[in-house]
């Protein structure tokens, strides 16, 4: 199986994995947005101080 997967092109491999993640894709987007926002808030507090 590993040999067959290594023989796939990157596009074929992506097509193989996409259905597995498609159902939970919105969760990844929301969590990524939240983590990015928290990183931005952290940078603001670090740069300008929390007084």
C-alpha atoms as one frame of an Amber mdcrd trajectory, in Angstrom:
protein
   0.000   0.000   0.000   2.837   2.383   0.847   4.398   1.814  -2.571   1.091
   2.521  -4.309   0.627   5.743  -2.315   4.162   6.890  -3.120   3.472   6.289
  -6.809   0.555   8.761  -6.752   1.085  12.259  -8.086   0.505  15.089  -5.617
  -2.853  15.863  -7.258  -3.984  12.222  -7.041  -2.885  12.061  -3.401  -4.834
  15.248  -2.617  -7.920  13.804  -4.322  -7.537  10.694  -2.172  -7.391  12.625
   1.119  -9.869  15.423   0.378 -13.082  13.475   1.138 -11.690  12.418   4.512
 -11.204  16.038   5.623 -14.033  17.710   3.733 -16.631  16.996   6.439 -14.581
  18.712   9.170 -13.057  21.428   6.976 -15.206  24.189   8.513 -13.877  23.299
  11.970 -10.300  23.690  10.742 -11.131  27.092   9.251 -12.848  28.326  12.440
 -10.077  27.076  14.724  -7.423  28.576  12.440  -9.224  31.926  12.447  -9.550
  31.874  16.229  -5.882  31.002  16.750  -4.844  33.726  14.301  -6.983  36.281
  16.139  -5.513  35.244  19.483  -1.997  35.564  18.073  -2.872  39.069  16.859
  -4.233  40.068  20.270  -1.117  38.638  21.891   1.090  40.704  19.600  -0.893
  43.879  20.368  -0.568  43.285  24.097   3.128  42.526  23.778   3.857  45.538
  21.579   1.722  48.145  23.337   1.488  46.690  26.826  -1.539  45.799  28.872
  -2.031  48.668  31.277
